[in-house]
Amino acid sequence: MAAEMVGGALLSSFLNVLFDRLATKEVVDLFQGKKVIANLLAELKIRLLSANSLLNDAEEKQFTDPNVKNWIEELKEVLYKADHVMDKINTKALRRKVKEGESGSKVSKIFMSLPKLYSVFDNTVKFEIQEILDRLKLLLDQNNSLGLKEGVRGKQLQLGSHAPLQSSKNGESILHMHDLVHDLAIRTSALPLSIVSLYKPTLMPKNLQEKLQRGGDFLRVLSLSQSSIMELPDSIGNLKHLRLINLRHLVITDTALKQMPPHICNLTNLQTLSNFILGENSVSRIKELGALPHLHGSLCISGLKNVVDVGDVLEADLKNKECLTELVLQWNGGETNDTLKEREVLNALEPHRKLKKLIIEGYRGTIFPDWVANQSFGDMVEVRLRDCRNCCLLPPFGQLPSLRELEIRGMYVSSIENECFGASLTMLFPSLERLSMSDMSVLERWPTGANQEVGLFPRLKHIHLRSCNKLNVGLPAGCLSSLKSIEIWNCNTMVGVVPASQEIGNAFPSLESIDLRLCDNLESFSEMGLPSNLKRLEIVICEKLMANRKNWNLQRLSNLQTLRLRGCEELLVNSFPEEGLLPSALTNFMIASFSNLKALNGKGFQHLTSLQKLAIIECRRLESLPEEGLPLSLSTLRIVGCPLLSERCERETGEDWPKIQHIPTAEIGGK
């Protein structure tokens, strides 16, 4: 049970991060007095908790039930969207904080327009959160049909939540554990003990140290997650001599801890060590990991820039830790003049061949050692390389037989071709399902799929490209028969989704979703339009592409259900949508930030007999609804940031109210 509680499940960790971000003071302050968004965020947390309660059962059943596996993949997609929304919220919160800090200065003049931007932002966030809630509800409603059972992810006794807060002489908040709660913890030997600091002290209180030592016979799990503890007592490393020989799990993720205490190697029965932190001039060296043979699950080694002796890394003996399934290696920034040493360090960190997930962040060498993509890692399913900015070549990941997810971020790689393919094989990336590339500022070339002598990406389902500003060729065509979704953001030089000579429908016969954003020079999908299987299309601030919308041939798409169009600031679109532009199967339609739009074209809506949801956002010049009214099939209407139209749609009194009074759910107003 303890292993389940502290298991290194990626989605569970991702959910914990989301919970933390939802609860930050900055987020709470940003939406103070805005009950609608605050309520939506509260509901989001509840649904995320519900999803989290199903994860244990789902993770076990996914190996035998493909429907559960698909459920987990869908949940992952929703969590990515939620994380993206929280990124935007945190950015706005920071901007607000800066504005308050600069109040009264020249800088404050720059932010004079921010209240308006915030209102636009609020409306956008509301819509996006609601969309996430809807998708979560659909997933949670499937739990019975999939046979998923709710369960707590491990059992913890949260001592911190029972502890009164007292102040020290220097004004720092210190957590003191009540004797009654402590005695309860000591007597409840069946439960792992988790110390969670709600008041975020930076040091473990001394009286707590003493009580832990006295009651240590039953201590199985020590969790300091999400605390601000920066220093552990030296006695932690001597627990062996204090009868705490049964300590099994030490969780220190999401803390401000700067280094490990000395003699951590004495915890010879330790099975879970979530993070081993190498501090500057640390007395605890990486070689101490060699004395912990029972480590399993996930291990993160951070502060690798502080390694002095490569021999210490070899003594860590990761290669013989057969129960480790996930390894995270972090260098944590900084420059180096000795790239050879960096490579030797990474080479010495070679794990056992049973590893399933590998994450390398901030590696400062120029070349990856051979083991990183060695074919012998037959169980490797996920690899992420982040901010390895000195490397210009990728390892040959194409030869990993089980690799399902590959993320490359923040690297100065100009070409992804032969060096990523590896040895002469009949099939490259045979199991890859998700490919994500972002912040690749010099990437110019990658495989086009033409003249390939071997198979390529036979199972790839999802492609995500972000901030690849020099990539001007389309996606690999002719080899992506399984591709279901394309997401391309901020790729300014790309002019087409596929090479000009290719037809997108033939190139991607399984494609269901396209999401294109901030692609200034993107002009077309292909000469023959979009694939007939497409179900969802979202286009955000792609002016040239929007200008060619009549060539999309949307009316041919009998399966297109969701269409979201945002950001036509420069286009002179007075009336929209044009007659015959939209497909009759459309059920969900959003238009946003059409700054010049004055009228909705009734002829463009009259054939949309399946339309259920319509959102009109930030169309400030839009004056009225069509004379013919809106489709009778509508069940939900949102009009936000459209002052002229909102006035005409006011309940009972607005001139256009009779046109929408039949719609069950209508949200009108907001700036």
N, C-alpha and C positions, 0 to 999 in steps of 0.2 A: 504493500500500500504506500509505503513511503517513497518507493521508487516511482510510483505513478504520480505522486504529488510533485516531485521535483524533476520529473522526466523532461528531456530537452525538446519537447514537441515544439516545432516552429510556430504553429498557429497559436498555441497557448501562450507562448512568449510574446507573439505579436499582439494578442488580445490584452495581455498585461500592460504593454506599452500604451495601447489605446486607452485603457482605463486610467492610467496615470495622466495622459494628456487631457482627458476629459475633466479631470479633477483639479487642474492647475489653477492657481489664483488668477493668473492673467486671463484665462478663458472665462472664468466666472465674472471677473470685472468687466470684460469686454461686452458681455451680454446682460449686464445688470440692468434691470428694469425692462428687459425685452422678454416677456413671458413666453411668447410663442417659441422662440429659439431655445430658451432655457428648458422648456418642457420637452421639445424635440430631443435635445441632448440627453435629458434624463431618461426619456423613452429609449434612446439609442443605447444607453448604458445597460438598461434592463434587458434589452434584446441581445446585446452582446454577452451578458452574463448567462442568458438562457442558452445561447450557442455554445458558450464555454462549457456548460454543464453536460453537453452532449458529446464533447470532443473525445473523451476517453473511450467511450463505446464505439464512436465512429472510427477512431484510429485503429482499433482492433479489427473491426468488421470490414474495413476497406480492402483488406488483402483477400477476402473471400467473396465480397459482394461488390461488383462493379458500379452498382447504383449508389452505394455509399461513397465509393471513391469519387464519383462525379459530384456528389453532394459536397464533399470536402473541397473539391476544386472550385465549385461555385462559391462556397463560403470564402475561400481565399480571394476570389475576385472581389467580393463585396468588401472584405477587409482592406484590400488595396485601395478601393475607392474611399472608404472611411478614413484611411490614413492620409490620402491625398486631401480630403476636406479638412482634416485636422492640421495639415501643413499650412493650408491657406488661412485657417483661423489663427494659428500661432503667429504667422507673418503679420496679420492685421493687428493682433494684440501687441506685438513688438513695435509696430509703427505707431500705435496709439500711445505706448509708453514713451517712445522717443518724442512724440509731439508734446506730451505733458511735461517731459523733462526740459524741452526747449521753449516752453511757454514764455512769451515776452521777449524772445530774441528774434533776430532776423530770420532764423531758420523757421520760426513759427509761421511766417508769411507763406512759406512754401506749402504748408499744410492747410491753408485756409479753405481749400476745396474738399478736404477730407470728410466732413460730415456727409456730404452728398455721396461720396464714394462709399462710405460706410453703409448708407442706406441701400445702395445698389448691392453691396457685398452681402448685407443681411438677407435680402430677398433671394439672392443666388444661393446662399448657404442653406436657407430654409428649404428651397426646392431640392437641393442635392441631398440634404439629410433625409428628407421625406422619401426620396427615391431609394436611398439606402435602407430605410426602415421597411419600405414595401418589399424590397428584395429579401431582407432578413425574415420578414413574416412568411414569405413563400417558402423559404428554406426551413424555418421552424415548424411550419405546418406539415412538413413531410416526415417528421420524426416518427409518427405512428406507422405510416406505410413502410418506412425503412426499418422499423423495429429498433430505433435508437432509444436507449434508456438514459434518463438523467442521472447524474451522479456527481458528487463533489470531487474535484481533482485532488484527491488526497485529503487527509484530515489534519487540521492544524489547530492548535490552541493559541489564539491570538492574545498573548499576554499584554502586549502594548496597549490594546484597546481598553484594558481595565485599569491602567496605571494612571494615577494622578500626576499632574504636572506641577513641579516646584521650580523655583528660581534659585540659581546659585548667586554668589556674591558678585560675580562679574556680569550678571544679567543674562547669562546663557541658560536656555531652557534645558533641564536635565530630567530624564525619565527615571522615576523611582518605582520599583515594583512592590505592590502591596503584598504583605506577608500571606494573606489569605489566598490570593491568586497564586502565589508561588507554591504554597503547600498543595493546592489543588493540582498544579502541574506536576509536582513531584509524585503525588499519589496516583496520577492517571498514567500508569506506565505503558498502557497500550497505545497511547497517542504519541506521535512525534511532537517535539516542542518547537514552536516557531516564535521567535521574538520579533515582533514587528513594531517599529518605532513610529508612532503616529506623530510625535512631536519633533522628530528628526534631530536628536542629539548628535554631536560629532564624535563623542567618546562613549564607549560602553560604561554605564555607571558602575562605580566600584562595588557597591553593595550587591548589584546584580551579578558581578563576576563571582563574588564570594558565595552567593546562594547557588549559582550554577555548579560551582565546585562541590558544595555540600550535597546537592541533589543529583549528582551526575550519573548515578547508576542507571537511570532510566532514560537518559538523553540519547535520542536516536537521530534527530534532525535539528540542526541549528540554522535557522533562516534569518538572514539580515537583509532580505530583499527590500528595495525601495526605501531604505533608511538613508540618513546622511552621515552615518558613522564613517569616519575617516581613518580611524586607528583601532586595531584590535589589541587586546592585552597580550603580552608575551606569554602568559600562562596558557593561552589557547594551544600553543604548540607543545605544552607539557601535559596535556590532558591525560596522556597515557599513564603518568605517575600519580594522577589524581582520580584513578579508578574510572575515568571516562573512556575506557578502552572500547566501548561499543558505539562510539560516535560513527554514524554511517554517512551522513549527508551534511555538507556545509554549502549553503546557498548564499552567495554574496553578489548577485546581479543587481544592477541599478542602484549601486551605492556610490558614495564618494570616497571609498577606500583607495588609498594611494599606494599601498604596498602590503605584502603578506607579513604576518608576524614571523619571528624566527622559529625554527624547528617544526615547521608544519609537517615535515617528513616523519615526525613521531606518530602521526595519526595513521598508523599502518593499516587500519581496517576501513579507511575512508573509501567509499564507493562513488560518491557524487561530490565533485568540486566544480562548481559552476564557473568560477573565474579564478585564474592564478595571475596575480598582478605583480609585474616586475617594476618596482619603483627605482628611481634614481638613487644610486648608492645603497640599494636595498641589501639588508642582511640576509634575506631569504632569497636564495638563488634558484634558477630554473632547474638545476640538477636535483633539487629535493623531490621533484615529481617522480624521479626514479624509484623512490622508496614507497610509492603508492601504487602497488600493482593491481589493486582491485577497482580502479577508476573505470566507470562505465557511463554510457549516455553521452552527454554534451560537456565539452571542456573548452573554455575560452582562455587563451594565454594572451594577455595584453601587456603593453610596455616593452615589446621586443626590441625597441630601439636602445634599451638599456642593457642588453646583453653585452658582457665584456669578453667572456671566454666561450668560444664555440664548443670547447670540450664539455662545458657545463650542459649545453644543449644535448649533446650526445648522451650524457648520463641521465637525462630526463627519460630516455628510453621509450619514446612514444611508439616506436615501431613494434614493441611487444605488448602494448596495451590493447588486447584483442577485443575488449568489451566497449571501447570508445566507438560511438557511431557518428558523432558530429564534432568537428574540430574547427575552432575559430582562432585565427592568428592575426593579432593586431600590433602594428608598429606605433601607432598613435602619433603620427606627424614627425616633423623635424627633417633636417637635411643631413646628408652623409657624404663624406669624401671617399669612403671605402665600400664601393658597391660589391666588390669581390667578397668581403666579409659578410655582407648582407645575404648574398647568395649561399654562402657556406652555412649561415644560420638557418635559412629556410631548408636547405638540403638536409641538415641535421634534425629538422623537425618532421621528417618523413614518418607518417603514421602507419598503422597496420593496414593490410590490404582489405580488411572488412569494413573500412570506413564508408559511410553513406553520404555524409554532407561535409563539404569543405568550404570555408570562407576565409579569404586572405584580404586583409585591409591595410593599405598604406605601406606595402612592401617597397623597399627603397633600392632593391637591386635592379640591374638592367636585363637580366635573363632569368627565367624560371628554371629551377632544376628539373631533371628528367622525370622525377617521380610524380610531379604535379598532375600529369595527364597520362600516366603509364597505364597500358591496357590491363595490367594485372589488378587494377582497382575495379573488379567486376561488379561490386555492389554499389559503386558511387552513383547516386541519383541526383545530387544537387551540388553545383559549384558556383561560387560567387567571387569575382575578383573586383575589388573596389579601390580606387585611388592608388593604383600601382603605377605612378606617373613616369617612372624612369624606364618602364618596359615598353618597347616598340613592337614586340612580337608576342603573339599568343601561343600558349602551349597547344599541342595537337589534341584538343578535346574531342575531335571527331571520331577518335578511335575508342572512346569509353563506351562499352557496350550497353550499360544500363542508365546512362546519364539522361535524366528527364527535364532538368531545369538548369539553364545557364544564364548567369547575369554578368555582364561586363560593364563596369562603370568607371569613368574618370581615368582613362588610359590614352596615351598618345600613339595609338595604333592607326596607321594610315591605310592598311589593307588587311582584309580577312580573306585569305585564299589558301594557298597550299600549306602555309605553316600551321594553320588551324586544322587541317584535314588529317595530317599524320601519315602513317604508313600506307602502303598500297592495299586498299581494302575494297571489297565489292559494294559496301554500304557505309556511308559516313553519317555520324549522328543517328544511329539506327533507332534510338529510343527517345530522342529529344522531343519534348512536348511544348516547352516554353522557352523562348529566347528573348532576353531583355538586354538592350544596349542603350546607355545614356551617358551624357557628358563626354562624348567622343569627338572632340573638336577638330581633329585632323583626319578622321576616317573619310576616305574617298571611294574606296572600292571594296566590294564584297562579291561573292559568287552570284552570277546572274542566272545560273541554271542551264545556260546554253553550252552545248558541246561537252557535257559532263560524261566521262567514261564510267563513272561509278554512281550509285544511287546517293541521294542527298536529302536529308530531312524527311524521311518517309512518314513520320508520325507527328511532325510539328503542328501544333494547334494554335499557338498564340505567339505573335511577334509584337514586341514593344520597342519602339525607337524614340529616344528623346534627346534633343540637343546634339544631333549629329549634323553640324552645320555645313560640312563640306561634302556630305554624301549626296550625290546628284544622280545616282542610278536607282532604278526602281527595285522592288523586292525580287528575290530569285524566282523566276517563273519556270514553269514546266516541271517542278519537283516538289511542289507544296500541295499535294492532293488532299492532305488532311487538315489544312489550315482553316481555322474557324474564326479567328479574330485578328484584326490588324489595328495597332495603335501607333500613330506617328505624330509626335509633338515637336514643334520647334526645330524642324529640319528645313532650313530656309532655302537651300539650293536645290532641293528635290523638285522636279517638274512633273513627274508622273509616278503613280503608285507601282506600275510595272513598266518595263521597257516599251518604247513606242511601238515596236513591232509585235507586241503581245496583246492578246485579248484577256482582260482580267477574269472573265467568266471561265475561260478555258484554263487559265493559269491556276485559279483557286476554286475548284468546283464545289468545295465544302464550306466556303466562306459565308459566315452568318453575321459578323459585326465589323464595322469600320469606324474608327474614331480618329479624326484628323484635326490637329489644332496648331495654329501659329506657323503654318507653312506658307510663307509669303509668295513663293514662286510656283507653288503647285497649281497646275492648270487643268489637269484632267485625271480621270481614273484610267481610262484607256479609250481608244477610238470606238470601241464597241459598247461602252457604258459599263454598268455594274452587273455582277453575277446574279442570276435569277434566284438563288437560294438566300440572298441577303435578307436578314430580319431586322437589323439595327444599323442606323447610320447617324453619326454625329459629326458635325463640321463646325469648328470654332475659329473665327478670325482667319479665314483663308479666302482673301478677297478675289484673287484671280480664279480660283475654283468656283466660287459662288457666281462670278460673272458668267461662267459657262454652264450654269445649272440646267439650261434647256437641253443641253447635250447629254445629261445624265441618263435620260430615258427611264425615269423613275416609274412612269406609268406601266412599264413592262414587268415591274417587280411585284409579282402576286403574293410574295411572302413577306414583304417589308411591313413591319408592324410599328417600329419606333423610328421617328425622324426628329432630330434636334439640330437646329440651325442657330448659331449665335455669332454676332459681330459683323455687321455689314455697315460699318461707319462711313465708308467712302462711296459705296454704291448708291446710285440715285434710284432707289426702289420706292416708288410712290404707292404702288398697289401690289399686293402679294396675297396668296400665291397665284401664279398665272394659271389660266384655264388649262387643264390637262397635265399639269406638272406633277401632281401627286398621285400615288397609286391608290386604288379603291380599298385595298386591304389594310390601310393604315389605321392603327388603333390609338397611337400615342404621338402627339405632334407638339413640338415646342419651337417658337421663334423668339429670339431675344436680341436686344441691342441693334435693331434695325432703325437707325437714327433718323432716316428720311422717310420712313413708312408713314403714310397718312391714311390709307384705307385697306381693309381686307377685301379681297376680291371674292364676291359670292360665288361666281362661276368656278372658282378654284376649289370651293368647299362642297359644292352641290352633290358631287358623286361620292363623297366620303361617308358612305352609309355605315361603316364599321367603326368610325372614330369615337373613342370613349373618353380620352383625356386630351385637353387642349390647354397649353400654357403660353401666355403672351407676356413677356417680361422686358422692361426697359425700352419700350417703343414710345418715346415721349411725345412724338408728333401724331401718333395714331389717334384719329378723331372719333371713329364710330365703327360699329359692327356692320356687316353686310345687310342690305335691305331685305334680302331673302332669309336672314337669320342664320343660325348655326345648325349643323346636323342634329336631328332629333335623337341620334344614338348617343350623344354626349352624356357622360355621367359625372365628369369633373371638369371644371373650368377655373383656371387661375389667371388673373389679370393683375400684375404687380409692376409698379414703376411706370405706369401709363396714365398720367394724371387726367388727360382729356377724356380718354375712354372710360376711366374709372368713374368719372363724374356722370357720364351718360348711362352707366350701368348700376347706379345706386339703387338699392332695394326700394321698390314701390314708386320712387320719385323719378328715377332716371329715364330718359327718353328711350334708351335701348333695353330697359329692364324687361319689357314684354318678350324680347327676343331670347332671353336666357332664363326666365323664371321656371321653365320646365326642367332645368338641369339640377339634379339632386344636390350636388356639392359645388358651390361657387365661392371662391375666395377672391374678393374684389378689393383693391386698394393697396396701400403701402407705396413707399417712394422708391 
